């Protein structure tokens, strides 16, 4: 994705899904919880990850 300057598929899919289906509070809640969980995993795993850029 970095080499070809492409969008991140889950992020683009989330934006497209919210556009096509419409906003609901449950979908917004699921997205916010997912972001928090992924940020926490990234924070915990930071010492074990390598930056490829």
Biopython code that builds the backbone (N, CA, C, O; Angstrom):
import numpy as np
from Bio.PDB.StructureBuilder import StructureBuilder

atoms = [
    (1, "UNK", "N", (0.814, -1.180, 0.000)),
    (1, "UNK", "CA", (0.000, 0.000, 0.000)),
    (1, "UNK", "C", (0.863, 1.250, 0.000)),
    (1, "UNK", "O", (0.517, 2.243, -0.639)),
    (2, "UNK", "N", (1.972, 1.210, 0.705)),
    (2, "UNK", "CA", (2.845, 2.383, 0.752)),
    (2, "UNK", "C", (3.543, 2.595, -0.585)),
    (2, "UNK", "O", (3.657, 3.726, -1.058)),
    (3, "UNK", "N", (4.004, 1.519, -1.188)),
    (3, "UNK", "CA", (4.733, 1.616, -2.451)),
    (3, "UNK", "C", (3.850, 2.164, -3.561)),
    (3, "UNK", "O", (4.289, 3.001, -4.349)),
    (4, "UNK", "N", (2.603, 1.696, -3.628)),
    (4, "UNK", "CA", (1.709, 2.106, -4.704)),
    (4, "UNK", "C", (0.786, 3.261, -4.320)),
    (4, "UNK", "O", (-0.065, 3.654, -5.119)),
    (5, "UNK", "N", (0.937, 3.815, -3.105)),
    (5, "UNK", "CA", (0.135, 4.938, -2.619)),
    (5, "UNK", "C", (-1.362, 4.627, -2.710)),
    (5, "UNK", "O", (-2.136, 5.408, -3.261)),
    (6, "UNK", "N", (-1.759, 3.461, -2.155)),
    (6, "UNK", "CA", (-3.148, 3.029, -2.171)),
    (6, "UNK", "C", (-3.815, 3.327, -0.833)),
    (6, "UNK", "O", (-3.150, 3.501, 0.189)),
    (7, "UNK", "N", (-5.121, 3.382, -0.864)),
    (7, "UNK", "CA", (-5.889, 3.571, 0.365)),
    (7, "UNK", "C", (-5.866, 2.294, 1.193)),
    (7, "UNK", "O", (-5.658, 1.203, 0.661)),
    (8, "UNK", "N", (-6.077, 2.433, 2.476)),
    (8, "UNK", "CA", (-6.160, 1.296, 3.379)),
    (8, "UNK", "C", (-7.542, 0.675, 3.184)),
    (8, "UNK", "O", (-8.541, 1.336, 3.470)),
    (9, "UNK", "N", (-7.642, -0.579, 2.704)),
    (9, "UNK", "CA", (-8.940, -1.161, 2.364)),
    (9, "UNK", "C", (-9.996, -1.120, 3.472)),
    (9, "UNK", "O", (-11.142, -0.778, 3.181)),
    (10, "UNK", "N", (-9.668, -1.455, 4.737)),
    (10, "UNK", "CA", (-10.720, -1.373, 5.755)),
    (10, "UNK", "C", (-11.214, 0.057, 5.978)),
    (10, "UNK", "O", (-12.402, 0.269, 6.218)),
    (11, "UNK", "N", (-10.332, 1.017, 5.903)),
    (11, "UNK", "CA", (-10.759, 2.409, 6.089)),
    (11, "UNK", "C", (-11.642, 2.862, 4.938)),
    (11, "UNK", "O", (-12.661, 3.517, 5.155)),
    (12, "UNK", "N", (-11.259, 2.521, 3.729)),
    (12, "UNK", "CA", (-12.075, 2.889, 2.578)),
    (12, "UNK", "C", (-13.413, 2.149, 2.608)),
    (12, "UNK", "O", (-14.441, 2.729, 2.258)),
    (13, "UNK", "N", (-13.417, 0.895, 3.015)),
    (13, "UNK", "CA", (-14.651, 0.129, 3.120)),
    (13, "UNK", "C", (-15.582, 0.673, 4.195)),
    (13, "UNK", "O", (-16.799, 0.684, 4.012)),
    (14, "UNK", "N", (-15.029, 1.118, 5.302)),
    (14, "UNK", "CA", (-15.836, 1.709, 6.361)),
    (14, "UNK", "C", (-16.501, 2.991, 5.884)),
    (14, "UNK", "O", (-17.693, 3.201, 6.108)),
    (15, "UNK", "N", (-15.730, 3.843, 5.228)),
    (15, "UNK", "CA", (-16.293, 5.092, 4.714)),
    (15, "UNK", "C", (-17.357, 4.812, 3.655)),
    (15, "UNK", "O", (-18.399, 5.468, 3.638)),
    (16, "UNK", "N", (-17.110, 3.857, 2.783)),
    (16, "UNK", "CA", (-18.078, 3.517, 1.747)),
    (16, "UNK", "C", (-19.341, 2.900, 2.355)),
    (16, "UNK", "O", (-20.453, 3.205, 1.925)),
    (17, "UNK", "N", (-19.167, 2.048, 3.339)),
    (17, "UNK", "CA", (-20.320, 1.434, 4.003)),
    (17, "UNK", "C", (-21.184, 2.444, 4.717)),
    (17, "UNK", "O", (-22.411, 2.376, 4.643)),
    (18, "UNK", "N", (-20.562, 3.381, 5.408)),
    (18, "UNK", "CA", (-21.334, 4.423, 6.089)),
    (18, "UNK", "C", (-22.038, 5.321, 5.083)),
    (18, "UNK", "O", (-23.111, 5.848, 5.376)),
    (19, "UNK", "N", (-21.459, 5.504, 3.910)),
    (19, "UNK", "CA", (-22.092, 6.330, 2.887)),
    (19, "UNK", "C", (-23.277, 5.610, 2.259)),
    (19, "UNK", "O", (-24.328, 6.216, 2.053)),
    (20, "UNK", "N", (-23.120, 4.328, 1.953)),
    (20, "UNK", "CA", (-24.183, 3.589, 1.275)),
    (20, "UNK", "C", (-25.346, 3.233, 2.202)),
    (20, "UNK", "O", (-26.509, 3.373, 1.822)),
    (21, "UNK", "N", (-25.040, 2.778, 3.401)),
    (21, "UNK", "CA", (-26.078, 2.314, 4.319)),
    (21, "UNK", "C", (-26.671, 3.472, 5.111)),
    (21, "UNK", "O", (-27.864, 3.480, 5.415)),
    (22, "UNK", "N", (-25.849, 4.430, 5.436)),
    (22, "UNK", "CA", (-26.308, 5.548, 6.253)),
    (22, "UNK", "C", (-25.817, 5.418, 7.679)),
    (22, "UNK", "O", (-25.347, 4.362, 8.104)),
    (23, "UNK", "N", (-25.935, 6.486, 8.389)),
    (23, "UNK", "CA", (-25.450, 6.548, 9.766)),
    (23, "UNK", "C", (-26.464, 5.935, 10.719)),
    (23, "UNK", "O", (-27.649, 6.266, 10.677)),
    (24, "UNK", "N", (-25.998, 5.054, 11.564)),
    (24, "UNK", "CA", (-26.778, 4.571, 12.698)),
    (24, "UNK", "C", (-25.886, 4.642, 13.922)),
    (24, "UNK", "O", (-24.665, 4.532, 13.816)),
    (25, "UNK", "N", (-26.484, 4.824, 15.060)),
    (25, "UNK", "CA", (-25.681, 4.951, 16.275)),
    (25, "UNK", "C", (-24.959, 3.641, 16.596)),
    (25, "UNK", "O", (-23.858, 3.667, 17.145)),
    (26, "UNK", "N", (-25.557, 2.505, 16.264)),
    (26, "UNK", "CA", (-24.897, 1.232, 16.557)),
    (26, "UNK", "C", (-23.668, 1.027, 15.669)),
    (26, "UNK", "O", (-22.664, 0.487, 16.134)),
    (27, "UNK", "N", (-23.725, 1.447, 14.404)),
    (27, "UNK", "CA", (-22.550, 1.303, 13.543)),
    (27, "UNK", "C", (-21.449, 2.272, 13.967)),
    (27, "UNK", "O", (-20.270, 1.918, 13.932)),
    (28, "UNK", "N", (-21.811, 3.470, 14.360)),
    (28, "UNK", "CA", (-20.812, 4.421, 14.841)),
    (28, "UNK", "C", (-20.162, 3.907, 16.134)),
    (28, "UNK", "O", (-18.951, 4.038, 16.316)),
    (29, "UNK", "N", (-20.954, 3.336, 17.010)),
    (29, "UNK", "CA", (-20.433, 2.765, 18.251)),
    (29, "UNK", "C", (-19.471, 1.622, 17.953)),
    (29, "UNK", "O", (-18.417, 1.521, 18.582)),
    (30, "UNK", "N", (-19.821, 0.764, 17.007)),
    (30, "UNK", "CA", (-18.948, -0.362, 16.648)),
    (30, "UNK", "C", (-17.631, 0.134, 16.070)),
    (30, "UNK", "O", (-16.578, -0.429, 16.368)),
    (31, "UNK", "N", (-17.670, 1.166, 15.259)),
    (31, "UNK", "CA", (-16.445, 1.716, 14.668)),
    (31, "UNK", "C", (-15.565, 2.333, 15.747)),
    (31, "UNK", "O", (-14.351, 2.128, 15.749)),
    (32, "UNK", "N", (-16.162, 3.082, 16.658)),
    (32, "UNK", "CA", (-15.387, 3.720, 17.737)),
    (32, "UNK", "C", (-14.751, 2.667, 18.641)),
    (32, "UNK", "O", (-13.583, 2.794, 19.008)),
    (33, "UNK", "N", (-15.502, 1.636, 19.001)),
    (33, "UNK", "CA", (-14.950, 0.560, 19.840)),
    (33, "UNK", "C", (-13.821, -0.161, 19.111)),
    (33, "UNK", "O", (-12.804, -0.494, 19.719)),
    (34, "UNK", "N", (-13.993, -0.403, 17.810)),
    (34, "UNK", "CA", (-12.946, -1.069, 17.028)),
    (34, "UNK", "C", (-11.670, -0.243, 16.992)),
    (34, "UNK", "O", (-10.573, -0.788, 17.112)),
    (35, "UNK", "N", (-11.804, 1.057, 16.829)),
    (35, "UNK", "CA", (-10.636, 1.939, 16.805)),
    (35, "UNK", "C", (-9.924, 1.916, 18.150)),
    (35, "UNK", "O", (-8.695, 1.871, 18.203)),
    (36, "UNK", "N", (-10.684, 1.947, 19.228)),
    (36, "UNK", "CA", (-10.078, 1.922, 20.567)),
    (36, "UNK", "C", (-9.346, 0.605, 20.808)),
    (36, "UNK", "O", (-8.232, 0.604, 21.330)),
    (37, "UNK", "N", (-9.962, -0.510, 20.433)),
    (37, "UNK", "CA", (-9.328, -1.821, 20.619)),
    (37, "UNK", "C", (-8.046, -1.929, 19.794)),
    (37, "UNK", "O", (-7.025, -2.402, 20.292)),
    (38, "UNK", "N", (-8.096, -1.492, 18.531)),
    (38, "UNK", "CA", (-6.904, -1.557, 17.685)),
    (38, "UNK", "C", (-5.800, -0.631, 18.185)),
    (38, "UNK", "O", (-4.623, -0.984, 18.108)),
    (39, "UNK", "N", (-6.153, 0.536, 18.690)),
    (39, "UNK", "CA", (-5.155, 1.443, 19.250)),
    (39, "UNK", "C", (-4.500, 0.836, 20.490)),
    (39, "UNK", "O", (-3.293, 0.970, 20.685)),
    (40, "UNK", "N", (-5.288, 0.177, 21.317)),
    (40, "UNK", "CA", (-4.734, -0.471, 22.506)),
    (40, "UNK", "C", (-3.791, -1.607, 22.123)),
    (40, "UNK", "O", (-2.714, -1.745, 22.704)),
    (41, "UNK", "N", (-4.191, -2.417, 21.149)),
    (41, "UNK", "CA", (-3.325, -3.505, 20.685)),
    (41, "UNK", "C", (-2.031, -2.946, 20.118)),
    (41, "UNK", "O", (-0.957, -3.491, 20.375)),
    (42, "UNK", "N", (-2.117, -1.881, 19.360)),
    (42, "UNK", "CA", (-0.922, -1.248, 18.802)),
    (42, "UNK", "C", (-0.007, -0.720, 19.901)),
    (42, "UNK", "O", (1.214, -0.854, 19.821)),
    (43, "UNK", "N", (-0.605, -0.122, 20.925)),
    (43, "UNK", "CA", (0.180, 0.410, 22.044)),
    (43, "UNK", "C", (0.904, -0.709, 22.787)),
    (43, "UNK", "O", (2.072, -0.564, 23.148)),
    (44, "UNK", "N", (0.212, -1.820, 23.013)),
    (44, "UNK", "CA", (0.807, -2.946, 23.747)),
    (44, "UNK", "C", (1.875, -3.641, 22.909)),
    (44, "UNK", "O", (2.904, -4.056, 23.443)),
    (45, "UNK", "N", (1.643, -3.774, 21.602)),
    (45, "UNK", "CA", (2.552, -4.516, 20.736)),
    (45, "UNK", "C", (3.674, -3.647, 20.153)),
    (45, "UNK", "O", (4.513, -4.153, 19.408)),
    (46, "UNK", "N", (3.703, -2.369, 20.474)),
    (46, "UNK", "CA", (4.686, -1.452, 19.889)),
    (46, "UNK", "C", (6.136, -1.939, 19.992)),
    (46, "UNK", "O", (6.876, -1.811, 19.016)),
    (47, "UNK", "N", (6.569, -2.485, 21.118)),
    (47, "UNK", "CA", (7.968, -2.947, 21.191)),
    (47, "UNK", "C", (8.279, -4.112, 20.254)),
    (47, "UNK", "O", (9.446, -4.346, 19.941)),
    (48, "UNK", "N", (7.280, -4.834, 19.808)),
    (48, "UNK", "CA", (7.495, -6.001, 18.983)),
    (48, "UNK", "C", (7.309, -5.727, 17.482)),
    (48, "UNK", "O", (7.609, -6.591, 16.657)),
    (49, "UNK", "N", (6.820, -4.545, 17.126)),
    (49, "UNK", "CA", (6.528, -4.203, 15.729)),
    (49, "UNK", "C", (7.686, -3.447, 15.100)),
    (49, "UNK", "O", (8.432, -2.748, 15.787)),
    (50, "UNK", "N", (7.830, -3.592, 13.791)),
    (50, "UNK", "CA", (8.858, -2.866, 13.033)),
    (50, "UNK", "C", (8.189, -1.899, 12.084)),
    (50, "UNK", "O", (7.159, -2.217, 11.490)),
    (51, "UNK", "N", (8.770, -0.714, 11.936)),
    (51, "UNK", "CA", (8.265, 0.258, 10.988)),
    (51, "UNK", "C", (8.882, -0.059, 9.620)),
    (51, "UNK", "O", (10.104, -0.040, 9.469)),
    (52, "UNK", "N", (8.044, -0.347, 8.634)),
    (52, "UNK", "CA", (8.529, -0.754, 7.329)),
    (52, "UNK", "C", (8.726, 0.411, 6.378)),
    (52, "UNK", "O", (9.172, 0.220, 5.247)),
    (53, "UNK", "N", (8.404, 1.598, 6.816)),
    (53, "UNK", "CA", (8.533, 2.756, 5.928)),
    (53, "UNK", "C", (9.910, 3.357, 6.066)),
    (53, "UNK", "O", (10.222, 4.345, 5.401)),
]
sb = StructureBuilder()
sb.init_structure("model")
sb.init_model(0)
sb.init_chain("A")
sb.init_seg("    ")
for serial, (resi, resn, name, xyz) in enumerate(atoms, 1):
    if name == "N":
        sb.init_residue(resn, " ", resi, " ")
    sb.init_atom(name, np.array(xyz, "f"), 0.0, 1.0, " ", f" {name:<3s}", serial, name[0])
structure = sb.get_structure()
